[in-house]
Amino acid sequence: MDTFETDPTMTRALALALMRQAKEYLTATKDGDAADQLQRAIDTLLTPRTPVAA
């Protein structure tokens, strides 16, 4: 089984890396609106999550 399928931390790290790369591409193509939206998604991903009570 792939590590990214079993380790949520690794999955989030990969997602973050890909999002940052995509943002660079969007910025290079002068697609500011999409780059801004992706930055907000990155910020959300990096915001500490509060534990959910069961």
PDB file of N, CA, C and O in Angstrom:
ATOM      1  N   MET A   1       0.849  -1.182   0.000  1.00  0.00           N
ATOM      2  CA  MET A   1       0.000   0.000   0.000  1.00  0.00           C
ATOM      3  C   MET A   1       0.895   1.247   0.000  1.00  0.00           C
ATOM      4  O   MET A   1       1.935   1.276   0.658  1.00  0.00           O
ATOM      5  N   ASP A   2       0.487   2.239  -0.725  1.00  0.00           N
ATOM      6  CA  ASP A   2       1.253   3.472  -0.846  1.00  0.00           C
ATOM      7  C   ASP A   2       1.244   4.238   0.482  1.00  0.00           C
ATOM      8  O   ASP A   2       0.226   4.291   1.171  1.00  0.00           O
ATOM      9  N   THR A   3       2.383   4.823   0.825  1.00  0.00           N
ATOM     10  CA  THR A   3       2.506   5.576   2.083  1.00  0.00           C
ATOM     11  C   THR A   3       1.480   6.689   2.169  1.00  0.00           C
ATOM     12  O   THR A   3       0.935   6.949   3.242  1.00  0.00           O
ATOM     13  N   PHE A   4       1.207   7.353   1.045  1.00  0.00           N
ATOM     14  CA  PHE A   4       0.266   8.474   1.054  1.00  0.00           C
ATOM     15  C   PHE A   4      -1.165   8.029   1.321  1.00  0.00           C
ATOM     16  O   PHE A   4      -2.000   8.833   1.734  1.00  0.00           O
ATOM     17  N   GLU A   5      -1.447   6.769   1.091  1.00  0.00           N
ATOM     18  CA  GLU A   5      -2.783   6.257   1.371  1.00  0.00           C
ATOM     19  C   GLU A   5      -2.969   5.931   2.846  1.00  0.00           C
ATOM     20  O   GLU A   5      -4.098   5.895   3.337  1.00  0.00           O
ATOM     21  N   THR A   6      -1.876   5.696   3.552  1.00  0.00           N
ATOM     22  CA  THR A   6      -1.986   5.251   4.941  1.00  0.00           C
ATOM     23  C   THR A   6      -1.581   6.309   5.959  1.00  0.00           C
ATOM     24  O   THR A   6      -1.917   6.183   7.137  1.00  0.00           O
ATOM     25  N   ASP A   7      -0.868   7.348   5.534  1.00  0.00           N
ATOM     26  CA  ASP A   7      -0.378   8.361   6.471  1.00  0.00           C
ATOM     27  C   ASP A   7      -0.961   9.727   6.119  1.00  0.00           C
ATOM     28  O   ASP A   7      -0.516  10.360   5.162  1.00  0.00           O
ATOM     29  N   PRO A   8      -1.955  10.189   6.886  1.00  0.00           N
ATOM     30  CA  PRO A   8      -2.594  11.470   6.583  1.00  0.00           C
ATOM     31  C   PRO A   8      -1.616  12.653   6.579  1.00  0.00           C
ATOM     32  O   PRO A   8      -1.799  13.602   5.817  1.00  0.00           O
ATOM     33  N   THR A   9      -0.598  12.601   7.411  1.00  0.00           N
ATOM     34  CA  THR A   9       0.380  13.690   7.450  1.00  0.00           C
ATOM     35  C   THR A   9       1.142  13.767   6.133  1.00  0.00           C
ATOM     36  O   THR A   9       1.379  14.855   5.609  1.00  0.00           O
ATOM     37  N   MET A  10       1.519  12.627   5.607  1.00  0.00           N
ATOM     38  CA  MET A  10       2.224  12.598   4.326  1.00  0.00           C
ATOM     39  C   MET A  10       1.300  13.059   3.194  1.00  0.00           C
ATOM     40  O   MET A  10       1.732  13.762   2.280  1.00  0.00           O
ATOM     41  N   THR A  11       0.055  12.667   3.261  1.00  0.00           N
ATOM     42  CA  THR A  11      -0.906  13.070   2.245  1.00  0.00           C
ATOM     43  C   THR A  11      -1.084  14.582   2.244  1.00  0.00           C
ATOM     44  O   THR A  11      -1.102  15.209   1.184  1.00  0.00           O
ATOM     45  N   ARG A  12      -1.215  15.169   3.435  1.00  0.00           N
ATOM     46  CA  ARG A  12      -1.361  16.628   3.539  1.00  0.00           C
ATOM     47  C   ARG A  12      -0.102  17.344   3.063  1.00  0.00           C
ATOM     48  O   ARG A  12      -0.194  18.389   2.418  1.00  0.00           O
ATOM     49  N   ALA A  13       1.062  16.801   3.369  1.00  0.00           N
ATOM     50  CA  ALA A  13       2.323  17.410   2.936  1.00  0.00           C
ATOM     51  C   ALA A  13       2.432  17.396   1.413  1.00  0.00           C
ATOM     52  O   ALA A  13       2.856  18.382   0.811  1.00  0.00           O
ATOM     53  N   LEU A  14       2.056  16.288   0.794  1.00  0.00           N
ATOM     54  CA  LEU A  14       2.087  16.204  -0.662  1.00  0.00           C
ATOM     55  C   LEU A  14       1.085  17.184  -1.269  1.00  0.00           C
ATOM     56  O   LEU A  14       1.401  17.876  -2.237  1.00  0.00           O
ATOM     57  N   ALA A  15      -0.100  17.242  -0.713  1.00  0.00           N
ATOM     58  CA  ALA A  15      -1.114  18.171  -1.215  1.00  0.00           C
ATOM     59  C   ALA A  15      -0.611  19.611  -1.126  1.00  0.00           C
ATOM     60  O   ALA A  15      -0.795  20.393  -2.059  1.00  0.00           O
ATOM     61  N   LEU A  16       0.014  19.957  -0.019  1.00  0.00           N
ATOM     62  CA  LEU A  16       0.542  21.303   0.166  1.00  0.00           C
ATOM     63  C   LEU A  16       1.620  21.613  -0.871  1.00  0.00           C
ATOM     64  O   LEU A  16       1.630  22.696  -1.457  1.00  0.00           O
ATOM     65  N   ALA A  17       2.510  20.678  -1.092  1.00  0.00           N
ATOM     66  CA  ALA A  17       3.582  20.888  -2.077  1.00  0.00           C
ATOM     67  C   ALA A  17       3.003  21.090  -3.474  1.00  0.00           C
ATOM     68  O   ALA A  17       3.446  21.974  -4.208  1.00  0.00           O
ATOM     69  N   LEU A  18       2.023  20.281  -3.841  1.00  0.00           N
ATOM     70  CA  LEU A  18       1.408  20.410  -5.156  1.00  0.00           C
ATOM     71  C   LEU A  18       0.631  21.716  -5.291  1.00  0.00           C
ATOM     72  O   LEU A  18       0.639  22.338  -6.354  1.00  0.00           O
ATOM     73  N   MET A  19      -0.034  22.128  -4.229  1.00  0.00           N
ATOM     74  CA  MET A  19      -0.773  23.388  -4.251  1.00  0.00           C
ATOM     75  C   MET A  19       0.177  24.569  -4.419  1.00  0.00           C
ATOM     76  O   MET A  19      -0.118  25.498  -5.170  1.00  0.00           O
ATOM     77  N   ARG A  20       1.301  24.541  -3.736  1.00  0.00           N
ATOM     78  CA  ARG A  20       2.274  25.630  -3.864  1.00  0.00           C
ATOM     79  C   ARG A  20       2.845  25.682  -5.279  1.00  0.00           C
ATOM     80  O   ARG A  20       3.053  26.763  -5.828  1.00  0.00           O
ATOM     81  N   GLN A  21       3.095  24.524  -5.862  1.00  0.00           N
ATOM     82  CA  GLN A  21       3.609  24.480  -7.227  1.00  0.00           C
ATOM     83  C   GLN A  21       2.550  25.014  -8.201  1.00  0.00           C
ATOM     84  O   GLN A  21       2.872  25.790  -9.101  1.00  0.00           O
ATOM     85  N   ALA A  22       1.316  24.610  -8.028  1.00  0.00           N
ATOM     86  CA  ALA A  22       0.241  25.085  -8.894  1.00  0.00           C
ATOM     87  C   ALA A  22       0.082  26.597  -8.773  1.00  0.00           C
ATOM     88  O   ALA A  22      -0.176  27.275  -9.767  1.00  0.00           O
ATOM     89  N   LYS A  23       0.234  27.123  -7.573  1.00  0.00           N
ATOM     90  CA  LYS A  23       0.120  28.574  -7.377  1.00  0.00           C
ATOM     91  C   LYS A  23       1.216  29.305  -8.148  1.00  0.00           C
ATOM     92  O   LYS A  23       0.963  30.360  -8.730  1.00  0.00           O
ATOM     93  N   GLU A  24       2.415  28.762  -8.157  1.00  0.00           N
ATOM     94  CA  GLU A  24       3.503  29.373  -8.929  1.00  0.00           C
ATOM     95  C   GLU A  24       3.154  29.401 -10.412  1.00  0.00           C
ATOM     96  O   GLU A  24       3.395  30.403 -11.086  1.00  0.00           O
ATOM     97  N   TYR A  25       2.588  28.309 -10.925  1.00  0.00           N
ATOM     98  CA  TYR A  25       2.205  28.260 -12.339  1.00  0.00           C
ATOM     99  C   TYR A  25       1.108  29.277 -12.646  1.00  0.00           C
ATOM    100  O   TYR A  25       1.154  29.958 -13.670  1.00  0.00           O
ATOM    101  N   LEU A  26       0.130  29.375 -11.763  1.00  0.00           N
ATOM    102  CA  LEU A  26      -0.946  30.336 -11.973  1.00  0.00           C
ATOM    103  C   LEU A  26      -0.422  31.764 -11.947  1.00  0.00           C
ATOM    104  O   LEU A  26      -0.847  32.599 -12.745  1.00  0.00           O
ATOM    105  N   THR A  27       0.490  32.044 -11.041  1.00  0.00           N
ATOM    106  CA  THR A  27       1.085  33.373 -10.966  1.00  0.00           C
ATOM    107  C   THR A  27       1.869  33.677 -12.243  1.00  0.00           C
ATOM    108  O   THR A  27       1.805  34.791 -12.762  1.00  0.00           O
ATOM    109  N   ALA A  28       2.600  32.697 -12.741  1.00  0.00           N
ATOM    110  CA  ALA A  28       3.390  32.877 -13.964  1.00  0.00           C
ATOM    111  C   ALA A  28       2.506  33.141 -15.178  1.00  0.00           C
ATOM    112  O   ALA A  28       2.919  33.830 -16.111  1.00  0.00           O
ATOM    113  N   THR A  29       1.291  32.594 -15.168  1.00  0.00           N
ATOM    114  CA  THR A  29       0.384  32.817 -16.292  1.00  0.00           C
ATOM    115  C   THR A  29      -0.507  34.030 -16.060  1.00  0.00           C
ATOM    116  O   THR A  29      -1.448  34.273 -16.815  1.00  0.00           O
ATOM    117  N   LYS A  30      -0.209  34.777 -15.027  1.00  0.00           N
ATOM    118  CA  LYS A  30      -0.941  36.011 -14.692  1.00  0.00           C
ATOM    119  C   LYS A  30      -2.414  35.761 -14.373  1.00  0.00           C
ATOM    120  O   LYS A  30      -3.265  36.610 -14.640  1.00  0.00           O
ATOM    121  N   ASP A  31      -2.709  34.608 -13.808  1.00  0.00           N
ATOM    122  CA  ASP A  31      -4.072  34.285 -13.388  1.00  0.00           C
ATOM    123  C   ASP A  31      -4.180  34.575 -11.890  1.00  0.00           C
ATOM    124  O   ASP A  31      -4.214  33.668 -11.058  1.00  0.00           O
ATOM    125  N   GLY A  32      -4.232  35.852 -11.582  1.00  0.00           N
ATOM    126  CA  GLY A  32      -4.201  36.299 -10.196  1.00  0.00           C
ATOM    127  C   GLY A  32      -5.371  35.837  -9.358  1.00  0.00           C
ATOM    128  O   GLY A  32      -5.198  35.501  -8.187  1.00  0.00           O
ATOM    129  N   ASP A  33      -6.570  35.814  -9.940  1.00  0.00           N
ATOM    130  CA  ASP A  33      -7.749  35.405  -9.163  1.00  0.00           C
ATOM    131  C   ASP A  33      -7.635  33.956  -8.708  1.00  0.00           C
ATOM    132  O   ASP A  33      -7.902  33.637  -7.549  1.00  0.00           O
ATOM    133  N   ALA A  34      -7.241  33.089  -9.617  1.00  0.00           N
ATOM    134  CA  ALA A  34      -7.093  31.675  -9.262  1.00  0.00           C
ATOM    135  C   ALA A  34      -5.949  31.483  -8.275  1.00  0.00           C
ATOM    136  O   ALA A  34      -6.058  30.680  -7.348  1.00  0.00           O
ATOM    137  N   ALA A  35      -4.852  32.217  -8.466  1.00  0.00           N
ATOM    138  CA  ALA A  35      -3.716  32.114  -7.546  1.00  0.00           C
ATOM    139  C   ALA A  35      -4.125  32.574  -6.143  1.00  0.00           C
ATOM    140  O   ALA A  35      -3.712  31.982  -5.146  1.00  0.00           O
ATOM    141  N   ASP A  36      -4.932  33.627  -6.072  1.00  0.00           N
ATOM    142  CA  ASP A  36      -5.410  34.112  -4.771  1.00  0.00           C
ATOM    143  C   ASP A  36      -6.306  33.082  -4.087  1.00  0.00           C
ATOM    144  O   ASP A  36      -6.199  32.863  -2.880  1.00  0.00           O
ATOM    145  N   GLN A  37      -7.182  32.456  -4.854  1.00  0.00           N
ATOM    146  CA  GLN A  37      -8.058  31.437  -4.280  1.00  0.00           C
ATOM    147  C   GLN A  37      -7.246  30.245  -3.793  1.00  0.00           C
ATOM    148  O   GLN A  37      -7.534  29.677  -2.739  1.00  0.00           O
ATOM    149  N   LEU A  38      -6.237  29.873  -4.558  1.00  0.00           N
ATOM    150  CA  LEU A  38      -5.394  28.755  -4.148  1.00  0.00           C
ATOM    151  C   LEU A  38      -4.610  29.121  -2.891  1.00  0.00           C
ATOM    152  O   LEU A  38      -4.403  28.267  -2.028  1.00  0.00           O
ATOM    153  N   GLN A  39      -4.173  30.371  -2.772  1.00  0.00           N
ATOM    154  CA  GLN A  39      -3.471  30.798  -1.565  1.00  0.00           C
ATOM    155  C   GLN A  39      -4.376  30.692  -0.348  1.00  0.00           C
ATOM    156  O   GLN A  39      -3.928  30.297   0.729  1.00  0.00           O
ATOM    157  N   ARG A  40      -5.650  31.042  -0.511  1.00  0.00           N
ATOM    158  CA  ARG A  40      -6.591  30.898   0.609  1.00  0.00           C
ATOM    159  C   ARG A  40      -6.756  29.432   0.987  1.00  0.00           C
ATOM    160  O   ARG A  40      -6.878  29.105   2.167  1.00  0.00           O
ATOM    161  N   ALA A  41      -6.760  28.553  -0.003  1.00  0.00           N
ATOM    162  CA  ALA A  41      -6.851  27.115   0.280  1.00  0.00           C
ATOM    163  C   ALA A  41      -5.598  26.636   1.018  1.00  0.00           C
ATOM    164  O   ALA A  41      -5.688  25.821   1.937  1.00  0.00           O
ATOM    165  N   ILE A  42      -4.441  27.140   0.618  1.00  0.00           N
ATOM    166  CA  ILE A  42      -3.186  26.795   1.300  1.00  0.00           C
ATOM    167  C   ILE A  42      -3.239  27.273   2.744  1.00  0.00           C
ATOM    168  O   ILE A  42      -2.871  26.542   3.663  1.00  0.00           O
ATOM    169  N   ASP A  43      -3.698  28.507   2.936  1.00  0.00           N
ATOM    170  CA  ASP A  43      -3.805  29.050   4.297  1.00  0.00           C
ATOM    171  C   ASP A  43      -4.741  28.194   5.147  1.00  0.00           C
ATOM    172  O   ASP A  43      -4.466  27.951   6.322  1.00  0.00           O
ATOM    173  N   THR A  44      -5.836  27.740   4.561  1.00  0.00           N
ATOM    174  CA  THR A  44      -6.782  26.886   5.278  1.00  0.00           C
ATOM    175  C   THR A  44      -6.133  25.563   5.655  1.00  0.00           C
ATOM    176  O   THR A  44      -6.309  25.069   6.768  1.00  0.00           O
ATOM    177  N   LEU A  45      -5.383  24.996   4.721  1.00  0.00           N
ATOM    178  CA  LEU A  45      -4.702  23.729   4.996  1.00  0.00           C
ATOM    179  C   LEU A  45      -3.702  23.876   6.137  1.00  0.00           C
ATOM    180  O   LEU A  45      -3.507  22.945   6.919  1.00  0.00           O
ATOM    181  N   LEU A  46      -3.072  25.036   6.232  1.00  0.00           N
ATOM    182  CA  LEU A  46      -2.049  25.248   7.261  1.00  0.00           C
ATOM    183  C   LEU A  46      -2.625  25.700   8.600  1.00  0.00           C
ATOM    184  O   LEU A  46      -1.904  25.744   9.597  1.00  0.00           O
ATOM    185  N   THR A  47      -3.909  26.035   8.637  1.00  0.00           N
ATOM    186  CA  THR A  47      -4.532  26.443   9.884  1.00  0.00           C
ATOM    187  C   THR A  47      -4.682  25.240  10.795  1.00  0.00           C
ATOM    188  O   THR A  47      -5.222  24.213  10.384  1.00  0.00           O
ATOM    189  N   PRO A  48      -4.209  25.354  12.031  1.00  0.00           N
ATOM    190  CA  PRO A  48      -4.343  24.204  12.948  1.00  0.00           C
ATOM    191  C   PRO A  48      -5.820  23.833  13.122  1.00  0.00           C
ATOM    192  O   PRO A  48      -6.687  24.686  13.311  1.00  0.00           O
ATOM    193  N   ARG A  49      -6.060  22.535  13.051  1.00  0.00           N
ATOM    194  CA  ARG A  49      -7.420  22.038  13.213  1.00  0.00           C
ATOM    195  C   ARG A  49      -7.701  21.768  14.677  1.00  0.00           C
ATOM    196  O   ARG A  49      -6.841  21.278  15.409  1.00  0.00           O
ATOM    197  N   THR A  50      -8.909  22.091  15.091  1.00  0.00           N
ATOM    198  CA  THR A  50      -9.309  21.789  16.460  1.00  0.00           C
ATOM    199  C   THR A  50      -9.893  20.379  16.480  1.00  0.00           C
ATOM    200  O   THR A  50     -10.610  19.986  15.560  1.00  0.00           O
ATOM    201  N   PRO A  51      -9.585  19.626  17.525  1.00  0.00           N
ATOM    202  CA  PRO A  51     -10.110  18.261  17.610  1.00  0.00           C
ATOM    203  C   PRO A  51     -11.641  18.271  17.688  1.00  0.00           C
ATOM    204  O   PRO A  51     -12.237  19.132  18.335  1.00  0.00           O
ATOM    205  N   VAL A  52     -12.246  17.321  17.031  1.00  0.00           N
ATOM    206  CA  VAL A  52     -13.699  17.193  17.033  1.00  0.00           C
ATOM    207  C   VAL A  52     -14.096  16.239  18.147  1.00  0.00           C
ATOM    208  O   VAL A  52     -13.586  15.122  18.232  1.00  0.00           O
ATOM    209  N   ALA A  53     -15.008  16.686  18.999  1.00  0.00           N
ATOM    210  CA  ALA A  53     -15.477  15.823  20.095  1.00  0.00           C
ATOM    211  C   ALA A  53     -16.341  14.706  19.526  1.00  0.00           C
ATOM    212  O   ALA A  53     -17.183  14.928  18.656  1.00  0.00           O
ATOM    213  N   ALA A  54     -16.119  13.534  20.025  1.00  0.00           N
ATOM    214  CA  ALA A  54     -16.870  12.367  19.521  1.00  0.00           C
ATOM    215  C   ALA A  54     -18.190  12.196  20.200  1.00  0.00           C
ATOM    216  O   ALA A  54     -18.931  11.265  19.884  1.00  0.00           O
TER     217      ALA A  54
END
